[in-house]
Amino acid sequence: MWTSREPEDGEMDDTVVEEVVMSVRKQKGMVMVSAGPVGRLACPVMAWSRDGEGSPWVTRCREDFAESDPGRWPSTERHRLYEAEHDTSQQGEDWQKVQVSAMFVDKMESMKDVRGPECLPSEFERRRQRDPMALDHHRIVWVSVADLLATEDGADWIDQKQAGRFKMAVVLGIAAMSRRGLPVLEKEMQRIMEEHDGTSI
């Protein structure tokens, strides 16, 4: 879904991409989120769809190389879990469409946040301007799928509509993980699907 190209002169980018990154810890589903200093959450990998540089703040590190293009993060096609497009033109957002996808990564520690003292101020500001939500004060954290789904869209998230999209991708993503034989407990998947069947999120 990530186009990985720069917009041409005069071309407006009206679509953002939200990437949901999932993994497992002791066979329990985990999901990466972006958390601010007061605890409010957001999607950690969000960018304009034609941003040729990929994710503004998050990279995946493998063999001493930091990859910022989320399209290259899944190790195999089996790790691409879910894709959907949402029309947000009537929701008062700064974008008209949102492309949401979920993926599985086998090593949580391979995901790195570049927001830190080693990032030069000029580079930090450039990355902040690439971020549709300018979440320069956030950092990535891993939470269990159960804890993520228990959050309140209005109280715990910066963007309530994003929370709904994110949770839906997580529910369908963990179902895909189970179908594809990825190491998630079957009873956890069954419980999540019973509690969150797509109508209660």
Legacy VTK file of the C-alpha trace (Angstrom):
# vtk DataFile Version 3.0
C-alpha trace
ASCII
DATASET POLYDATA
POINTS 201 float
0.000 0.000 0.000
2.962 2.318 0.543
3.757 4.065 -2.725
7.345 5.052 -1.780
7.530 7.929 -4.207
7.676 11.678 -3.927
4.650 13.717 -5.135
5.216 15.621 -8.349
5.178 19.433 -8.411
1.714 20.743 -7.670
0.378 17.287 -6.768
-1.549 17.177 -3.501
-1.363 14.152 -1.242
-4.773 13.667 0.363
-4.174 10.148 1.714
-2.380 8.970 4.832
-1.149 5.474 5.629
-1.506 3.922 9.079
0.548 0.792 9.717
-0.302 -1.536 12.607
2.737 -3.576 13.684
2.065 -6.792 15.622
4.208 -9.491 17.189
4.075 -12.117 19.936
5.617 -12.504 23.388
5.272 -15.914 25.016
2.568 -16.718 22.446
0.501 -13.673 23.430
-0.343 -11.092 20.819
1.484 -7.770 21.132
1.010 -4.519 19.251
3.220 -1.449 18.866
1.631 1.897 19.738
2.762 5.486 20.053
2.413 6.986 23.550
2.799 10.577 24.675
4.011 11.960 28.013
0.459 11.971 29.410
-0.238 8.480 28.079
-2.555 9.225 25.170
-2.072 6.851 22.262
-1.761 7.071 18.499
-0.756 4.906 15.559
3.074 4.820 15.663
3.595 4.479 11.897
1.668 7.147 10.031
2.722 9.161 6.995
1.467 10.717 3.818
1.005 7.979 1.233
3.463 9.542 -1.220
6.213 10.167 1.302
9.128 8.582 -0.498
11.093 8.297 2.755
8.587 6.018 4.476
7.937 6.246 8.208
8.972 9.549 9.823
9.827 8.128 13.246
10.109 4.325 13.173
12.583 2.004 11.462
13.147 -1.734 11.417
16.759 -2.703 12.017
18.129 -5.859 10.445
21.780 -6.715 9.821
22.976 -3.232 10.818
20.603 -1.546 8.345
17.715 0.684 9.431
14.794 0.306 6.994
12.243 3.151 7.098
9.959 1.830 4.336
7.185 -0.167 6.087
6.497 -2.000 2.847
9.790 -3.817 3.405
9.321 -4.662 7.074
7.405 -7.966 6.693
9.839 -10.853 6.222
7.390 -12.792 4.000
4.002 -12.227 2.371
2.525 -14.423 5.114
3.347 -11.610 7.557
1.102 -9.118 5.736
-2.083 -9.530 7.736
-4.716 -6.986 6.733
-5.403 -4.029 4.416
-8.314 -1.611 4.131
-9.059 1.889 2.897
-11.315 4.342 4.719
-13.017 7.437 3.305
-12.507 10.237 5.835
-13.575 13.122 3.585
-16.597 13.907 5.783
-14.805 13.595 9.125
-13.088 16.984 9.313
-9.583 15.566 8.971
-6.681 17.090 7.036
-6.795 14.073 4.693
-9.481 12.512 2.535
-8.557 8.837 2.797
-6.736 6.543 5.193
-5.079 3.325 4.086
-4.722 0.941 7.041
-2.679 -2.233 7.076
-1.472 -4.671 9.715
1.727 -6.697 9.655
3.567 -9.232 11.798
7.224 -8.834 12.795
9.054 -11.714 14.436
11.357 -9.583 16.598
9.900 -6.694 18.575
13.379 -5.440 19.400
14.052 -4.834 15.705
11.631 -1.872 15.737
13.433 1.342 16.651
12.247 4.863 17.423
14.527 7.580 16.018
13.211 10.287 18.370
16.124 10.706 20.751
19.168 12.824 21.618
21.159 11.354 18.728
18.735 12.915 16.229
20.031 16.355 15.229
17.584 19.252 15.761
17.365 20.040 12.049
16.649 16.390 11.170
14.182 16.123 14.049
12.211 19.113 12.749
12.260 17.769 9.195
10.828 14.470 10.402
8.218 16.250 12.521
6.960 18.116 9.464
6.606 14.827 7.575
4.403 13.398 10.340
0.692 14.148 9.641
0.052 14.403 13.402
3.436 15.944 14.362
3.918 13.510 17.272
7.489 14.528 18.026
6.886 14.104 21.791
5.744 10.476 21.479
7.700 7.217 21.719
6.861 3.683 20.613
5.832 1.133 23.233
4.606 -2.464 23.017
1.356 -3.465 24.737
-0.629 -6.666 24.758
-3.491 -6.981 22.303
-5.876 -7.444 25.246
-4.723 -4.203 26.902
-4.875 -2.320 23.610
-8.441 -3.404 22.935
-9.436 -2.398 26.484
-8.468 1.251 25.917
-11.196 3.867 25.522
-11.270 5.551 22.134
-12.186 8.983 23.464
-10.227 9.073 26.705
-7.061 7.142 25.821
-6.422 8.142 22.202
-5.543 11.418 20.518
-7.831 10.665 17.578
-10.964 8.695 18.381
-11.568 7.684 14.750
-8.005 6.450 14.415
-8.523 4.353 17.544
-11.459 2.558 15.903
-9.509 1.870 12.717
-6.470 0.692 14.673
-8.438 -1.691 16.878
-10.264 -3.187 13.909
-6.924 -3.863 12.207
-5.610 -5.497 15.403
-8.637 -7.808 15.728
-8.500 -8.893 12.093
-4.714 -9.052 12.242
-4.631 -11.500 15.146
-7.237 -13.637 13.387
-4.963 -13.715 10.324
-1.992 -14.630 12.537
-3.922 -17.644 13.838
-5.021 -18.755 10.356
-1.455 -18.541 9.040
0.063 -20.565 11.844
1.940 -17.716 13.493
2.723 -18.402 17.169
-0.306 -16.912 18.932
-2.364 -18.852 21.456
-5.560 -20.166 19.878
-7.569 -19.548 23.046
-6.457 -15.899 23.098
-7.514 -15.450 19.479
-10.884 -17.094 20.148
-11.536 -14.893 23.182
-10.660 -11.725 21.286
-12.876 -12.671 18.356
-15.756 -13.425 20.712
-15.408 -10.102 22.513
-14.589 -7.970 19.465
-16.426 -9.323 16.449
-16.179 -6.058 14.519
-19.392 -4.582 15.930
-18.254 -3.797 19.446
-15.061 -1.846 18.710
LINES 1 202
201 0 1 2 3 4 5 6 7 8 9 10 11 12 13 14 15 16 17 18 19 20 21 22 23 24 25 26 27 28 29 30 31 32 33 34 35 36 37 38 39 40 41 42 43 44 45 46 47 48 49 50 51 52 53 54 55 56 57 58 59 60 61 62 63 64 65 66 67 68 69 70 71 72 73 74 75 76 77 78 79 80 81 82 83 84 85 86 87 88 89 90 91 92 93 94 95 96 97 98 99 100 101 102 103 104 105 106 107 108 109 110 111 112 113 114 115 116 117 118 119 120 121 122 123 124 125 126 127 128 129 130 131 132 133 134 135 136 137 138 139 140 141 142 143 144 145 146 147 148 149 150 151 152 153 154 155 156 157 158 159 160 161 162 163 164 165 166 167 168 169 170 171 172 173 174 175 176 177 178 179 180 181 182 183 184 185 186 187 188 189 190 191 192 193 194 195 196 197 198 199 200
